[in-house]
């Protein structure tokens, strides 16, 4: 089993149990975080013995955790503010800065106080900017509501006089003012009605009447769907209020500019705040781990997982602190975390596996097996040598310029390899920016230039490419079936491997050989016929072996044989290699043809060049995306469907989870 896991790149895990003295816990946790190879399990519900429960507790450090979380939020807010107003050019990829552990500790000790003050300043300025923007938006809303009343020359705070009442409101724009005026005057003869403004939706009106006629005015307006408007919070005429609010907006804006200037100056301190942010996160992780451990007055306890290869390092650390520990193999059905470690060229293709799902306990890591197929399929689908060179060179430059990590590194490295594959297939098929070179030579210089493919031109011989696509598909499926057979044999089910995989090999290979009988010697065709019959009979006889009744066994066998249609549809799925391979060349040809319509000369050359540049960018973008998606689909649906379950839980070691810095080594100092 050990050789199997190492071969298939799933790192073998060991179960670790530790009991240690509380006096050594803090420095031990620092060094354990530095190692970064142990995943600590949650101890919730670990101890169920009522006799032991009173003596065992979880360290109560919730106050420390809450304080650190609040500090992290403040540092994050400060960085958000500085990033928003930082005028420096942002890098294409975020890369952590590498720093020695001792240098990091010294740096933090020297700059911590000043950095915390800068965080407070940035957070305060950011809050004041946000509050100012909110107030500006509120005032703009108020001004927008007052603009229709700008023609009113009466102070808005005036609601009535000794004898009269003032009413403001709106009616629909379709209301006839004459009808409204007549109705109001019939009910309240003393009323004075003014039409202040009209827009596309409403008519804005004011009414001045005797106090005793106020209710009659409202009654008259009821049939016109009148909406009363109140201005109780405003002082002065609408024009005066609008002017005053516009001045306030300007004052708020000036304050915002001043705070933005402060944040712009603080952007030079962003690096220090990033260091503080990561330092706080490391402290928070240590505090949470301490809180999750089980403790008594004297000792603490935890269990977890570690890679087998890390065992010497962990044991050395545990012996240094003289802790009791136990390291053992996991139980057969115990869920263990999954950590992939593929060496060499297959490492970047872990991105494909991770995007789907990590292997389960009884799966094998498919990365090394899918890598060559993904490499081939991507190149066949894009299949333009010049495009491949562009993709490979761009990815190579990114990898050289940026020290990428994790999934980003794997994806860029994978696309670098896919660019190489695209170049190879493009050269085999004769695709160099489609047919741009012959078209440009003919259009601009009236010269005949031909670039011959090293193998054949798919646009001229599409059936040939289809045949090879289906052949690659059949090999891909057979490899997947072979992996399933291997897993069945590994798990002690060799007969299942023979009946469920071996007989299908015989049947499918026999059908292919028999189908090609006209182009093969008669003896070989006869062998294919016999293999087909033997395989079909074997599938019928064994397909229902798990059923109890004779009828169930027969129907089960026939149902299994019907599965041949599934294999047929799976193989036909690989025709997408043909479709996408042709699409790249066809789109390039269309673009080149459109660019050449202007003819020769300077004008024609410019138009051809513009069409070429934008067309190339478009073609690479759309067809590289298609090649990526459909290459993944062929792995996930056709290949994984034959043997892979997935659902594994990723290995999450207790380590420095930093965002901005990468600490290279640990000294004895603790930060």
N, C-alpha and C positions, 0 to 999 in steps of 0.2 A: 504493500500500500504506500509506503514512504516513497519508493521510486516512482510510483505512478503520479503522486501529487507533485513531486518535484519536476517530473517530465512535463506535466501538463500545466505547470506554472502557477498553480494555486499553492501558496506558501502554507506549509504544515504548521498547525497551531498546537500550543500546549496550555493546559489549564494551570493557573497559578493561584495559590492560596498563601496569604501572609498574615502573621501575627507579630506585632512588634510593640516595644515600649513607647508610650506617648512622648517621653522625653526626647526621642530621636525622630519624631514624626516630621517636624517642619523641615529640617535639612534633608531628610530622606525624600520628601515630596519634591523639593527643588531638584535634586539629582535625578529622580525618576522622570520628572518632566524633561530634563535635559536629554535623557536616553531616548524618550519618545517611542518606546516599543511595547508598552504594556497598556492594554485596554482594561479599565477598572469597571467592574459591573456595579449596577445599583444594588444596594443591600436591602432594599425594601422587601420586607417579608422573609428575610433570610432566617431569622431566629423565631421559631414558633413554640419553643419549649417554655411553658409558663413558669417553670422553676428558675430559668435563667433570665427571663424578661426584665425583672426589676433591676438587675445589675448591669444591663446592657442598654446603651443609649446612643443616639446619633449626636455628634457635636453640634451644639446650637451656635452657629455663627451667621445666622440670618441677617443680623445687623451689619456685619462686615460685607456680606454679599450685596445687601441693598445699597450700602454706601458706595461700593465699587461700581455697581450698575449705574447709579446716579452720576458718578464721576465720568463714566464711559459715555453716557448720554451727552453730558456737557462737552466733553472733548469731541465727540462726533458732531455735535451742533457747531462747535467752533470750526472744525474742518470743513463742514458744509458751507459755512459762511465765507471762509477764506477761499475755497475753491470757486465759489460763485463770483468773487470779485478779484480773483487772481488773474492778471493779464498775461502771465507767462504761457507759452504754448504747451498744450497738454500732449503727453506722449501717446502714440498709437496704442500701446499696450501698457498696462500697469505692471511694473516690475518691483519686487521688494529689494530694498537696499541691503547689501551684505555688510555685516559689521561683526567684529570680534566681541565676545561676551564681556570681557573686561573693559573694552572701550565703551560698550553700551552702558555698563554700570557707572563708569566714571562720567560719561556724558550726561546721564540722568541726574547723578548727584550734583553736578555742576550747574545744570540748567533747570532743575525741577521747579524751584520757587518762581523763577521768572516765567517759566512756561505756564504754570498754573495761573499766574496773574494775566498772562496773555489770553488764556482760555476764558477767564472771567470777562476780560474786556471784549473779546470777540463775541461771546454769548450775549453780553449786554447790548453791544452795538447791533447785533443781528435782531435781537428782540425789539429794540427801538425802531429799527428799519421796518420790521414786520408790522409793528403797531402803527407806525406812521403811514405805511402803505394802506393798511386797513382803514385808518381815519380818512385818508385822501379818497379812497374808494367810497366811503360813506358820504363824504361831503359832495363828491361828484354826483352821487345818486340824489342827494337833496337838491343840488343845483338843477339837475335834469328835471326834477319834479316842479321846481319853481319857475323854470324858463317859460312855460306857457303863460304864467301870470305876470310876466315882466311888465306888461302894460298897465297893471293895477297901481294907482297912485295913492292907495290908502295903506297905512301901517297894518301889517298882518296880525298884530296882537290885539287890534281893536275888534271886539266882537259885538259891541253894542254901545249906544250912548244912553243918555237919561231916558229918551223917549223912543229911540229906534233900535232895530236889530239888524245885523249884517250877516248874510248867508253866502257862502261860497260853495261851488260844486260843479259837476260836469254832467252832460247828457250826451247821447250818441250823436255822431256827426250828421246822421241822416235826419235828425229832428229839425222841423221847420221853426225857426226862431219866432216868426210872426204868430204862429199858432200857440207857442208856449207863452209869449208875451200877453196875448189876448186872454188866455186861460188864467194866468196869474192875476191880471188886472181885474178880471171878473170876481175873483175870490178876495183880492186885497187891492182895492183901488188906490191906496197910497204908495204902493210898491214902486221902486225904481229898479229896472232891470237893465244890466249892461252885459254885452257880449265882449269878454276880455280877449279871447283868442280862439282859434279853431285849427286843429291839425287833421291828419288823415283818419283819426278815430273818434275824437271827442270835441265837444264844444265847451268852452270854459266860461262860466257865468258868475256874476255877483248880483245879489239882491239886497236892497235897502228898503226896509218897511217899518211901520209902527210895531212896537213890541206886541200889542194886542192882536196884530194880524199875522204874527209869525207862523202860527199853526195853520192858518188858511193858506199861506204860501207853500208850506210843505205839502198840504193836501192837494193843492193845484199841481204841484210838480210830480206827484206820485205816478200819474199816468204817463209821464215822460221818462220813467226809469232814472230819476235823478239820483246822483251819488254825491252826498255832501262831502266837502273837504275841510279839514281843520288845520290851522297853522299855529297852534298854541305855543310851539317851541321857538318860534321866530319873532324877532324884534325889528321893526322897520318895514319899509316898502319892499316888495320883491326885488327890485333893482338894487336897493341898499343891501339886502341880505345876500344876494348873489355876489355882489362886489366884495362884501366882507368875507364870505366863505372862499372866494377865489384867492383873496389875500392869505387866508389861513392855509389853503392848499400850497401856496407858494412858500410859506414859512415852513410847513412840514417838509416840503421837497428840499429846501435848503438844509434842514436838519439831517435829512436822509443822505444828501450829498456829503455832508460832513462825516457822518458815520461810515459811509462807503469809503471815504478817503482814509479813515482810520484802519478799516479792514484791508484796504489796499496796501497800506504801510506794514500791517501785521503779516502780510502774506510771506514775508521773509522769515517769519517764525514758524511757518507751517511744518517744516521738518521736525522741529522740536515737539510740536503738538502731536505729530504722527508717532514719534517715539513714545511720548507719554501715553497715547492711546493704546499702543501695543503693550506697554508695561502694565497698564491697568488691566488689560484683558488677560495677561498671564497671571496676575495676582488674583483676578476673579476666578479663573479656572482652578487655581490651587485652593482657593477658599471653598469652592463648590465641592471639590474632591474631598477635602477634609470633612465637610458637612455630610457627605454621603457615607463616610466610613462608620462602621460600628465601633463603639468604644466602651471601655469600663473606666474605672478610676485610674488604672495603671497601664492598660494596653489598648491597642486598636487592631481592627481586623478588616481585611478586604480580600476579594478574589477577582480574578479576571483572566485575560488571555494575552498570550505573547507568541510571536513566531518562534519556531524551534531554533532557528539560527541565532536568535538573540538571547538564548538561554545562558550562555557563559557570562555575558555582560550583566544580566539581571542577577544571576547568582552571586557574582562578585560584589555587586552593590548590597545585596541582602546580607552577605557574610560580613561586609564592612561594618554594618550597623548591628550585627549579631541578632538579626530577626529570625524567628522560626518561619520556615516556608515549606511548601509542598508543591512539586511540579509533576504533573501526570498527563497521560493522554486523555482526550475527551471520550465520553461514553459514546457507544455506537449511534444512538439516536439524539444525542445532544446537539443543539443548534450552536454552531461556532461562527465567528465572524470570518469574512472572506477577504483575503488580501492577495492581489494578483502581482506577480513579479515575472514578467517576460523579458528575457534578455535579447539584445541584438535588434534585428530589423522588425521584429514583431511587436516590440514595445509600443510604438505609436498606435497600433491597431487595437490596443486596449480601449481606446476611446469608443470604438464600435461596440465592443462588448458592454462597456459601462453604460452607454446610452440605452441599451436594451434591458439588461439586468445582470447582476453578478451571479456566478454559479451557485447552485444550492449545495448542500452538504454532499450529495451523491452525484453531482455533475462533475464534468471535467471542464477545465478552462478551454474554450474553443478558439482563443485568440490566435495561437500559432497556426491553427488549421484554416481559419478564415482569412488570415492575412494575405497569402498568395492569391486567393480567389478575388478578394476585394481589390488587390493591386491590378489584377488582370481585367476585371469587369469595369473598373473606373476608366482605365485607359481605353478599352474598346468603345465605351460609350462616348467619350469626348473625342478621342482619335484624331487629333490634329497636332502635328509635331511642333509647330510654332507655339500653339497654345500651351503645350506641355512645357516647353522651354520657359515661357513667361511665368507659368505657375511655379515651376521648380525654382527659378531664379528669385522670384519675389519671396517665396517661403524661406529659401536659403538666406536671403538678406535679413529677413525678420529674425531668424534663429541666430544669426551672427550679431545683430545689433541689440537684441533684447534677450535677457536671461529669463526665459519663460519657464513656468513650472506647471505641474499638474495637467489638467485636462487641456488647457490652452496649448501647452507645449506638445502634447500628444497629437492634437488636431493639426497644428501647423506642420509638424514633422510628417504626419500621415499624408497631408496634401503635397508635401515635397516629394514623397515617394510616388504619389498618384500622378504628379507632374511628369516624373520620369517615365512612368508607364504610358501616359498620354503621348509623350514624345516617341516612344518606341512604336506604339500602334499607329501613330500618325505617319511615321516614316514607312512603316509596312504598307499602309493604305495610300500613301502619296498625298497626304493633306498638309499643306503649308499655308496657313491663313486661308483655307479652302483652296480656291484657284486664283488667289490674288496676283501672284507673280506672273502667270500666263496672261491674265486679263490686263494687268498694268503694262506689260510689254507690248501687247497687241494694241491697246488704246493709245498709249503715249508714244510708242516708237515704231508701231506697225511691224513688230518683230514676232516671230513664232518661237515661244519658249515652252518646252514641255518638261514637266517633272514626273518621271515615271515612279510608280510605287515599287518598293522593294518586294512586295508580295502581289497584291492585286488591288484594284479600285472598287470599293464596295458599291459606289453609285453605278458602276458598269456591270458588276456581278453581284447583285444583292442576295441571290439565292445561295451563292457560295458562303457569304457571311452568315446567312441564316443557318446553314448546315453546321458551320463551326460553332455558332452560338449554342445550338442545341447539343452539340457534342460536349462543349464546356459545361452546359447545364447538367447533362447526364453524369459527367464525372463528379461535379459538385454534389449532386444528390447521392451518388454511390458512396462518396466519402462520408457524408452524413449518416447513411445507413450503416456503413462500416463502423463508425464510432458507436452507434447504438448496439451493434453486435458485440463490440469490445466491452462495453459497459455491462451487457448481460452476462458475458463470460466472466468478467471480473467479479460480478456479484453472485456467481455460482449458478447461472442458468444457461448452460451451453446449449441445451436442446431448444430453448426459446430463441437463442441466437440463430440456430440452424433453421428452425421452422419459420420464424418471423422475418428473418433477413436473408439467410442463405438461399431458401427456395425462391425468394423474390429475385435475388441475383440471377439464379438459373433461368427463371422465367423471362425476366426483362432482357438479359443478354441474348437468350435464345430468340426472342422476338425480333431483336435488332438484326441478328445474324440472318434469320429466316427472311426478314423484310428486305435485306440486301442480297437475296439469293441470286438474282439475275446478274449481279456484278461480281459474284464470288464463284469459286469452283463448286460443282454439284455436291461434292462430299462435305464441304463446309456448310453449305446450305442445309443438307440433310441433318448434320449435327445440330444446327440451330433449331430445326423442326423438332427433333427429339428433346432438346433442352426445354423448349417451350411447353411441350406436352408434359414432361416430367415435372417442371416447375408448377404448371397449372394444377395438375393432379395433386401434387404435394400440398399446395396452398389449400385446395378444397378439403383434403383429408385432415389437415392439421389446424386450419383456421378456426374451427369450432371446438377445439379440444377441451376448452374450459367448460363447455356445456355438459349437462348431465344426460339428457335424452338424446336418442339417435337423431330425431328430427332437429333438435337444437344444434347438434354437431354438423348436420348437413347444411342447414340454413346458415350457420355461422361460417362454414367453409365457403359457401357461395358468396356470402357477404364479403368475406375477406378477398375473394377473387375479384369482386366488383371494385375493390380498391385500386385496380389497375387504371381506372379512369382518373383517379387522383394523381397517380404518377404521370399520366399523360398530360394533365393540366399543369403539373409542376414543371415538366420539361418545356412546355410551350411558354411558360412564364419567362424563359430565358430569351425569347424572341425580342424582348425589350433591348437586349444588347444590339440587335440589328436596328431597331427603330431609333434609338438614341444615337447610335453611331452614324446613321444616315442623316439624322436631323442636324448634327453639327455641320456636316459638309454642305447640306442643302441650304441652310440659313446663310452660311458664308458665301455660297455661290450667288444667292439672291442679292445679298448686300453688295458684292463686288459688281454684279451686273447693273444694279441701280446706280452705283457710283460711276460706271463707265458710260452711261447714257449721254453725258455732256460731251463726249468725244475727247479729242486731244487738245493740245495747247495748254497755256497756263491755267485758264479757267477750268478746263477739264481735269487737269492735274490736281487743282485745289479741291474740286468737288469729289474726285476719286479719293483723295487723301482724307478728307473729312468723313466721307462714308466709311472708309476703311477703319479709321480710328474709333469712331462711335460704334460701328458695327462689330468690331472686334471685342470691345468692352462688353457690349450687350451679349454677344454670342458666348464669350467665356463665362459671363455671369450666369446666364440662364441655363446653359448646357452643363456647366460644372455643377450647378445646384442639382440639376436633374440626374447627373451621373452619381453624385453623392447620395441622393435620396434613394435612387433605384438600386444602387449597389448595396445599400443598407437593407433595402426590402428583400433582395435576394438572399441575404444572410439570415434575416430575422424570420421570414416566412418559409422559404423553401429549405434552407440549410438547417436552421435551428429547429424547425418543425420535425425533423427526423430523429433528434436525440436530446434536445436541450430543454430543461425545465426552467432554470433561473430562479430568482427570488431570494438570492443570498443577501445576507446583511453585511454591509461594508465594515471592515476593521477600522475602529476609531480609537487610536492610541491616545493616551494622556501625554500630550506634547505641547510645544509652544505653537499655539494657533495665532500667528501674527499676520497682520494685513500689510504693513508697510516696511517691516524690517525682517531680515533673515540672519539670525545669530549663528555664527560659524562654529564657535566652540565655547565651552563652559569652563570658567575658572571656579575657584572655591568661593569666591564672593557670591553673595546672594543679592538679587535685585528685586 
